[in-house]
Amino acid sequence: MKLREEMPELSGATSWLNGEVTKEDLQGRPTLIHFWSVSCGLCKEAMPEVNEFRDEFEDELNVIAVHMPRSENDLDVAVIEAMAMGHDISQPIFIDSEHKLTDAFENKYVPAYYVFDAEGKLRHFQAGGSGMNMLRKRVNRVLGKEEK
């Protein structure tokens, strides 16, 4: 995806955990969409910080998790659900076993983070396990907050 592109429709999930969300549900508030996988060690390491965003900005920021399988071993929903519980992923989880949303985002990485503004336009993308300070700056920017 290119900066300022419109958020794709949140369609094509093989299932949802923690409640289903539509793009319309997200309107009017900035959104952080993070791609992760049960087989991704960096994803597990970064999850506490993602959950921190979710909790700190609960009333200002939508947070959506997308489980992007990297192999056949990542397709078991019971394993995904157990991992989500074990890592306190209480935000809605789009299970993308057929890579439909992954393809719509043109995403190739886990972990990957997409920050959309309140109008649903992409304002920031980053991938990998580091750079949470940069992600925090971009989230604060779309929330209209002074950087800390």
One Martini backbone bead per residue (centre of mass of N, CA, C, O) as a GRO file, in nm:
protein
  148
    1MET     BB    1   0.099   0.034   0.016
    2LYS     BB    2   0.021   0.367  -0.001
    3LEU     BB    3   0.026   0.659   0.094
    4ARG     BB    4  -0.313   0.769   0.135
    5GLU     BB    5  -0.454   0.524   0.115
    6GLU     BB    6  -0.718   0.332   0.129
    7MET     BB    7  -0.875   0.125   0.318
    8PRO     BB    8  -0.950  -0.176   0.309
    9GLU     BB    9  -1.159  -0.409   0.323
   10LEU     BB   10  -1.281  -0.629   0.587
   11SER     BB   11  -1.242  -0.899   0.392
   12GLY     BB   12  -1.206  -1.266   0.398
   13ALA     BB   13  -1.242  -1.407   0.648
   14THR     BB   14  -1.238  -1.717   0.801
   15SER     BB   15  -1.226  -1.557   1.080
   16TRP     BB   16  -1.315  -1.443   1.412
   17LEU     BB   17  -1.188  -1.275   1.697
   18ASN     BB   18  -1.335  -1.069   1.927
   19GLY     BB   19  -1.491  -0.979   1.691
   20GLU     BB   20  -1.643  -0.810   1.437
   21VAL     BB   21  -1.524  -0.589   1.168
   22THR     BB   22  -1.574  -0.293   0.997
   23LYS     BB   23  -1.491  -0.019   0.828
   24GLU     BB   24  -1.731   0.147   0.942
   25ASP     BB   25  -1.656   0.104   1.249
   26LEU     BB   26  -1.380   0.294   1.211
   27GLN     BB   27  -1.496   0.553   1.173
   28GLY     BB   28  -1.349   0.859   1.313
   29ARG     BB   29  -1.091   0.676   1.375
   30PRO     BB   30  -0.807   0.575   1.428
   31THR     BB   31  -0.590   0.302   1.293
   32LEU     BB   32  -0.450  -0.013   1.399
   33ILE     BB   33  -0.282  -0.251   1.194
   34HIS     BB   34  -0.178  -0.587   1.278
   35PHE     BB   35   0.054  -0.819   1.173
   36TRP     BB   36   0.053  -1.176   1.244
   37SER     BB   37   0.209  -1.485   1.386
   38VAL     BB   38   0.251  -1.782   1.552
   39SER     BB   39   0.557  -1.821   1.407
   40CYS     BB   40   0.640  -1.530   1.532
   41GLY     BB   41   0.871  -1.401   1.740
   42LEU     BB   42   0.848  -1.090   1.700
   43CYS     BB   43   0.546  -1.075   1.759
   44LYS     BB   44   0.561  -1.168   2.054
   45GLU     BB   45   0.751  -0.938   2.150
   46ALA     BB   46   0.550  -0.694   2.050
   47MET     BB   47   0.267  -0.734   2.186
   48PRO     BB   48   0.283  -0.560   2.446
   49GLU     BB   49   0.297  -0.289   2.284
   50VAL     BB   50   0.032  -0.316   2.135
   51ASN     BB   51  -0.141  -0.339   2.395
   52GLU     BB   52  -0.064  -0.060   2.496
   53PHE     BB   53  -0.204   0.096   2.278
   54ARG     BB   54  -0.485  -0.016   2.324
   55ASP     BB   55  -0.505   0.089   2.624
   56GLU     BB   56  -0.411   0.390   2.607
   57PHE     BB   57  -0.615   0.437   2.329
   58GLU     BB   58  -0.910   0.321   2.361
   59ASP     BB   59  -1.087   0.604   2.289
   60GLU     BB   60  -0.904   0.676   1.998
   61LEU     BB   61  -0.820   0.371   1.901
   62ASN     BB   62  -0.806   0.140   1.666
   63VAL     BB   63  -0.754  -0.223   1.706
   64ILE     BB   64  -0.618  -0.461   1.469
   65ALA     BB   65  -0.586  -0.799   1.405
   66VAL     BB   66  -0.375  -1.001   1.179
   67HIS     BB   67  -0.371  -1.328   1.075
   68MET     BB   68  -0.072  -1.446   0.907
   69PRO     BB   69   0.010  -1.708   0.747
   70ARG     BB   70   0.327  -1.890   0.670
   71SER     BB   71   0.190  -2.177   0.705
   72GLU     BB   72   0.022  -2.463   0.759
   73ASN     BB   73   0.081  -2.447   1.077
   74ASP     BB   74  -0.100  -2.157   1.095
   75LEU     BB   75  -0.423  -2.269   1.060
   76ASP     BB   76  -0.495  -2.324   1.355
   77VAL     BB   77  -0.737  -2.184   1.545
   78ALA     BB   78  -0.664  -2.295   1.827
   79VAL     BB   79  -0.377  -2.178   1.825
   80ILE     BB   80  -0.451  -1.884   1.782
   81GLU     BB   81  -0.630  -1.859   2.034
   82ALA     BB   82  -0.414  -1.937   2.242
   83MET     BB   83  -0.214  -1.712   2.168
   84ALA     BB   84  -0.403  -1.477   2.223
   85MET     BB   85  -0.444  -1.539   2.521
   86GLY     BB   86  -0.134  -1.553   2.603
   87HIS     BB   87  -0.107  -1.233   2.467
   88ASP     BB   88  -0.357  -1.043   2.512
   89ILE     BB   89  -0.560  -1.057   2.255
   90SER     BB   90  -0.858  -0.856   2.259
   91GLN     BB   91  -0.873  -0.777   1.993
   92PRO     BB   92  -0.962  -0.798   1.693
   93ILE     BB   93  -0.940  -1.100   1.479
   94PHE     BB   94  -0.818  -1.153   1.163
   95ILE     BB   95  -0.847  -1.444   0.978
   96ASP     BB   96  -0.601  -1.501   0.697
   97SER     BB   97  -0.578  -1.796   0.546
   98GLU     BB   98  -0.616  -1.666   0.230
   99HIS     BB   99  -0.483  -1.371   0.198
  100LYS     BB  100  -0.687  -1.134   0.133
  101LEU     BB  101  -0.586  -0.894   0.309
  102THR     BB  102  -0.291  -0.917   0.250
  103ASP     BB  103  -0.329  -0.850  -0.053
  104ALA     BB  104  -0.475  -0.575  -0.020
  105PHE     BB  105  -0.208  -0.463   0.136
  106GLU     BB  106   0.059  -0.587   0.026
  107ASN     BB  107   0.164  -0.794   0.236
  108LYS     BB  108   0.495  -0.954   0.361
  109TYR     BB  109   0.478  -0.907   0.683
  110VAL     BB  110   0.608  -1.010   1.010
  111PRO     BB  111   0.561  -0.767   1.153
  112ALA     BB  112   0.289  -0.527   1.085
  113TYR     BB  113   0.217  -0.166   1.040
  114TYR     BB  114  -0.094   0.023   1.025
  115VAL     BB  115  -0.171   0.373   0.987
  116PHE     BB  116  -0.481   0.534   1.026
  117ASP     BB  117  -0.686   0.770   0.985
  118ALA     BB  118  -1.009   0.892   1.033
  119GLU     BB  119  -1.045   0.858   0.700
  120GLY     BB  120  -0.870   0.591   0.606
  121LYS     BB  121  -0.570   0.679   0.572
  122LEU     BB  122  -0.252   0.618   0.505
  123ARG     BB  123   0.031   0.722   0.730
  124HIS     BB  124   0.168   0.433   0.816
  125PHE     BB  125   0.458   0.209   0.776
  126GLN     BB  126   0.572  -0.103   0.930
  127ALA     BB  127   0.843  -0.342   0.984
  128GLY     BB  128   0.907  -0.535   1.246
  129GLY     BB  129   1.044  -0.537   1.582
  130SER     BB  130   1.118  -0.251   1.553
  131GLY     BB  131   1.012   0.088   1.607
  132MET     BB  132   0.806   0.179   1.839
  133ASN     BB  133   0.866   0.481   1.859
  134MET     BB  134   0.770   0.551   1.575
  135LEU     BB  135   0.486   0.446   1.606
  136ARG     BB  136   0.408   0.633   1.836
  137LYS     BB  137   0.443   0.897   1.678
  138ARG     BB  138   0.229   0.831   1.458
  139VAL     BB  139  -0.009   0.794   1.645
  140ASN     BB  140   0.003   1.072   1.776
  141ARG     BB  141  -0.036   1.228   1.515
  142VAL     BB  142  -0.325   1.111   1.438
  143LEU     BB  143  -0.430   1.217   1.733
  144GLY     BB  144  -0.306   1.513   1.792
  145LYS     BB  145  -0.040   1.482   1.953
  146GLU     BB  146   0.210   1.533   2.138
  147GLU     BB  147   0.526   1.459   2.153
  148LYS     BB  148   0.724   1.272   2.397
   0.00000   0.00000   0.00000
